[in-house]
């Protein structure tokens, strides 16, 4: 195997591993307005640092956003508490991690 090919292959593997290492962690499924959740982030390359996660409603007519500051530990992991707004959906973006979107439902009302 030519040396340049081996180097290119190794570089691709390293870069894909690094790209997969950044992650926004949000509970699975549909969120409920008023619910408090933990929004996590992990990136070993940012250990002992911080990252801003922007949460937006995706509404082009009435755009709204909330910024969450997440402090990361020595392993590059951290989380922040977030109360889900009464939006149709919430999209989480931060650092170089892949965007995460969740639908939001209204709280269920108890039967009278």
N, C-alpha and C positions, 0 to 999 in steps of 0.2 A: 504494500500500500504506500503510495507516495506520501512523503512527509507533509506537504502542504494540505493534502486531503485530510490527513489525520488531525492536523491542527484545526482545520475548518470544522471538522466533525466534533472535536472536543469543545471548541468555542460555542458551537450551536447547543450542545448539551448543557454547558455551564450557563449560558444565557437563558435557556428555557427553564432551568432549575431556579434561577434567580427570579424570573418572571412569575413563576408559580408560588414563590415564597411570600409575596405580598398578598394579603387577603383581608377583605372587610367581612366581618362575621355578624350576621343579623338573623334573628330567629326565622325559621322556615315557616312558610304558609302565609295566610292573610293576617295582617296586624289589625288591632282594634283601636279606634280613636280613644284617647285618654289612657291607654295602656302604657306602662313604663317598661322599657326594654333596655338591655345592655347591648350597645353597639361595640363590637370588638374590632381590633385591627392587629395584624401581625406582619412584621417585616424585620428580619434579623439584621438587615443592613442599617436600620434606624434605632438599634438598641440604645436605651437610655435617652432617647430623644422624644419627640412628639410629632403628631400628625393632625392636620385638620380634616375632618370628614364633613363634607357639605351634604345636607339633606334637602332635596327640593321636591316640589309638588308636580313638576312637569307640565304645569298649566301655562300655555303661552299667553293667555288673556289675563291671567292674574297670577304671575309668577311669585312664589314665596320660597324662601330658603332659610335654613337654620344651620349655623356652623357649630360643630362639636370639636372641642380640643381633647385629644386622646394622648395621655402621657404613657410612654412605653417603658417597660422594665428592661433589665439586662439581657433578656432573650428577645427583645423587640415585640413584646406582646402587651396589650393594654385594652381598656374598655372605658366607655363613658355611658352614663345613664341618659335616656332619651324618652320623653313623653310624646307619644304619637299624636300628631295634630289631626284634626278632622278634615283630611284630604282624601281624594280618590286613590292616590298612590303616593309612595315615598321612594325616592331614588337616592341611594347613598354612594358618594364618590369621595375618594381621598387617596393621596399619595399616587402610587402607580398601580394600585390594585384594580381589579376588574369591578366595574359598576354593579351594584346590586339594587334591584327594584322589587318592592312588595306592594300589593294592593292593600287598601285600608277600608275597613268596614265600620259602620256606626256601631256604638255600643248597643247591646241587646237590652231591652227594657223588660223589667219584671212584670208579670201579669198582675193586674189590679184585682 
